[in-house]
Amino acid sequence: MGNKQFKNGDQVFHFLPDSSSSEYGFISIIVNGNIFCRFWSGMMLGSIRNISTGELCSKENLRLTGQNVPQEIISAWLKFLNK
């Protein structure tokens, strides 16, 4: 990703190079260059799997995905999480 500047609300694909594990989600907050993401639940469409905290992700393992989910849904989640 090099110098790519991520921002809150960006939709991302997260992968682990040494694993077959991957997931879709969005960036919930960036603090001092650390990127925290929320990932979609595999159980319920439009819900996130962990409400209590974001998950720290390496920017090298993130790719922008465009709009897999309507941005209004992500904006609503960000508003709810940051209240």
C-alpha atoms as an extended CHARMM CRD file, in Angstrom:
* protein
*
        83  EXT
         1         1  MET       CA              0.0000000000        0.0000000000        0.0000000000  PROA      1               0.0000000000
         2         2  GLY       CA              2.9860000000        2.3030000000        0.4040000000  PROA      2               0.0000000000
         3         3  ASN       CA              1.8650000000        5.8630000000        1.0910000000  PROA      3               0.0000000000
         4         4  LYS       CA             -1.8670000000        5.1710000000        0.7850000000  PROA      4               0.0000000000
         5         5  GLN       CA             -3.8030000000        7.3400000000        3.1920000000  PROA      5               0.0000000000
         6         6  PHE       CA             -6.6870000000        5.4860000000        4.7790000000  PROA      6               0.0000000000
         7         7  LYS       CA             -9.5430000000        7.3330000000        6.4730000000  PROA      7               0.0000000000
         8         8  ASN       CA            -12.4300000000        6.5490000000        8.7940000000  PROA      8               0.0000000000
         9         9  GLY       CA            -15.2700000000        4.8590000000        6.9530000000  PROA      9               0.0000000000
        10        10  ASP       CA            -13.1340000000        3.3770000000        4.1800000000  PROA      10              0.0000000000
        11        11  GLN       CA            -14.3670000000       -0.0780000000        3.2210000000  PROA      11              0.0000000000
        12        12  VAL       CA            -11.5750000000       -2.6200000000        3.3790000000  PROA      12              0.0000000000
        13        13  PHE       CA            -10.6570000000       -6.2130000000        2.7330000000  PROA      13              0.0000000000
        14        14  HSD       CA             -8.3440000000       -7.6130000000        5.4210000000  PROA      14              0.0000000000
        15        15  PHE       CA             -6.1990000000      -10.6600000000        4.7630000000  PROA      15              0.0000000000
        16        16  LEU       CA             -3.4740000000      -12.5490000000        6.5710000000  PROA      16              0.0000000000
        17        17  PRO       CA             -0.7060000000      -13.5850000000        4.1530000000  PROA      17              0.0000000000
        18        18  ASP       CA              0.1560000000      -16.8090000000        5.9900000000  PROA      18              0.0000000000
        19        19  SER       CA             -3.4460000000      -17.9130000000        6.2790000000  PROA      19              0.0000000000
        20        20  SER       CA             -6.5280000000      -18.4690000000        4.1960000000  PROA      20              0.0000000000
        21        21  SER       CA             -8.3580000000      -16.0980000000        6.5500000000  PROA      21              0.0000000000
        22        22  SER       CA             -9.8360000000      -12.9250000000        5.1120000000  PROA      22              0.0000000000
        23        23  GLU       CA            -12.6830000000      -10.5840000000        5.9890000000  PROA      23              0.0000000000
        24        24  TYR       CA            -14.5250000000       -7.4540000000        4.9050000000  PROA      24              0.0000000000
        25        25  GLY       CA            -15.2030000000       -4.4380000000        7.0500000000  PROA      25              0.0000000000
        26        26  PHE       CA            -14.4880000000       -0.7540000000        7.4690000000  PROA      26              0.0000000000
        27        27  ILE       CA            -12.0410000000        1.5230000000        9.2420000000  PROA      27              0.0000000000
        28        28  SER       CA            -13.6110000000        2.7920000000       12.4400000000  PROA      28              0.0000000000
        29        29  ILE       CA            -10.7810000000        4.9760000000       13.7370000000  PROA      29              0.0000000000
        30        30  ILE       CA             -7.1340000000        5.8180000000       13.1610000000  PROA      30              0.0000000000
        31        31  VAL       CA             -5.0690000000        6.7620000000       16.2140000000  PROA      31              0.0000000000
        32        32  ASN       CA             -1.4120000000        7.7820000000       15.8760000000  PROA      32              0.0000000000
        33        33  GLY       CA             -1.1810000000        5.8730000000       12.5880000000  PROA      33              0.0000000000
        34        34  ASN       CA             -2.7570000000        2.7300000000       14.0730000000  PROA      34              0.0000000000
        35        35  ILE       CA             -5.7540000000        1.5330000000       12.0510000000  PROA      35              0.0000000000
        36        36  PHE       CA             -8.6960000000       -0.0370000000       13.8780000000  PROA      36              0.0000000000
        37        37  CYS       CA            -11.3390000000       -1.8390000000       11.8560000000  PROA      37              0.0000000000
        38        38  ARG       CA            -14.7680000000       -3.3180000000       12.4140000000  PROA      38              0.0000000000
        39        39  PHE       CA            -15.6230000000       -6.4540000000       10.4980000000  PROA      39              0.0000000000
        40        40  TRP       CA            -18.9660000000       -7.6750000000        9.2710000000  PROA      40              0.0000000000
        41        41  SER       CA            -20.6590000000      -10.4880000000       11.1210000000  PROA      41              0.0000000000
        42        42  GLY       CA            -20.9890000000      -13.7360000000        9.2370000000  PROA      42              0.0000000000
        43        43  MET       CA            -24.2250000000      -14.3750000000       11.1080000000  PROA      43              0.0000000000
        44        44  MET       CA            -26.3570000000      -11.2980000000       10.3890000000  PROA      44              0.0000000000
        45        45  LEU       CA            -26.2590000000       -9.0920000000        7.2980000000  PROA      45              0.0000000000
        46        46  GLY       CA            -25.3670000000       -5.4630000000        8.0620000000  PROA      46              0.0000000000
        47        47  SER       CA            -24.1470000000       -6.1140000000       11.6100000000  PROA      47              0.0000000000
        48        48  ILE       CA            -20.6050000000       -6.0500000000       12.9210000000  PROA      48              0.0000000000
        49        49  ARG       CA            -19.1110000000       -8.9120000000       14.8580000000  PROA      49              0.0000000000
        50        50  ASN       CA            -17.6930000000       -6.8770000000       17.7450000000  PROA      50              0.0000000000
        51        51  ILE       CA            -19.3450000000       -3.7330000000       19.0670000000  PROA      51              0.0000000000
        52        52  SER       CA            -17.1280000000       -3.2040000000       22.1150000000  PROA      52              0.0000000000
        53        53  THR       CA            -13.8460000000       -2.4960000000       20.3190000000  PROA      53              0.0000000000
        54        54  GLY       CA            -12.1940000000       -2.1590000000       16.9270000000  PROA      54              0.0000000000
        55        55  GLU       CA             -9.4470000000       -4.5380000000       15.8480000000  PROA      55              0.0000000000
        56        56  LEU       CA             -5.9230000000       -3.2800000000       15.1760000000  PROA      56              0.0000000000
        57        57  CYS       CA             -4.8850000000       -4.0630000000       11.5940000000  PROA      57              0.0000000000
        58        58  SER       CA             -1.6550000000       -3.6760000000        9.6990000000  PROA      58              0.0000000000
        59        59  LYS       CA             -2.0710000000       -1.3720000000        6.7070000000  PROA      59              0.0000000000
        60        60  GLU       CA             -0.0070000000       -3.8380000000        4.6730000000  PROA      60              0.0000000000
        61        61  ASN       CA             -2.8510000000       -6.3590000000        5.1130000000  PROA      61              0.0000000000
        62        62  LEU       CA             -5.6430000000       -3.9670000000        4.0950000000  PROA      62              0.0000000000
        63        63  ARG       CA             -6.9980000000       -3.2410000000        0.6340000000  PROA      63              0.0000000000
        64        64  LEU       CA             -9.6890000000       -0.7320000000       -0.2520000000  PROA      64              0.0000000000
        65        65  THR       CA            -12.7680000000       -2.4540000000       -1.6680000000  PROA      65              0.0000000000
        66        66  GLY       CA            -14.9700000000        0.3270000000       -2.9460000000  PROA      66              0.0000000000
        67        67  GLN       CA            -18.5890000000        0.1620000000       -1.8580000000  PROA      67              0.0000000000
        68        68  ASN       CA            -19.5710000000       -3.4230000000       -1.0500000000  PROA      68              0.0000000000
        69        69  VAL       CA            -22.0080000000       -2.0520000000        1.5240000000  PROA      69              0.0000000000
        70        70  PRO       CA            -23.9780000000        1.1970000000        1.1110000000  PROA      70              0.0000000000
        71        71  GLN       CA            -21.9110000000        3.9690000000        2.7030000000  PROA      71              0.0000000000
        72        72  GLU       CA            -24.9850000000        5.1020000000        4.6450000000  PROA      72              0.0000000000
        73        73  ILE       CA            -24.8220000000        1.8830000000        6.6840000000  PROA      73              0.0000000000
        74        74  ILE       CA            -21.1770000000        2.4780000000        7.5520000000  PROA      74              0.0000000000
        75        75  SER       CA            -21.8990000000        6.1170000000        8.4220000000  PROA      75              0.0000000000
        76        76  ALA       CA            -24.7020000000        4.9700000000       10.7470000000  PROA      76              0.0000000000
        77        77  TRP       CA            -22.3730000000        2.4840000000       12.4490000000  PROA      77              0.0000000000
        78        78  LEU       CA            -19.6710000000        5.1400000000       12.8950000000  PROA      78              0.0000000000
        79        79  LYS       CA            -22.2070000000        7.5360000000       14.4080000000  PROA      79              0.0000000000
        80        80  PHE       CA            -23.4510000000        4.8090000000       16.7870000000  PROA      80              0.0000000000
        81        81  LEU       CA            -19.9390000000        3.7040000000       17.8000000000  PROA      81              0.0000000000
        82        82  ASN       CA            -18.6490000000        7.2290000000       18.3940000000  PROA      82              0.0000000000
        83        83  LYS       CA            -21.5570000000        8.5640000000       20.4540000000  PROA      83              0.0000000000
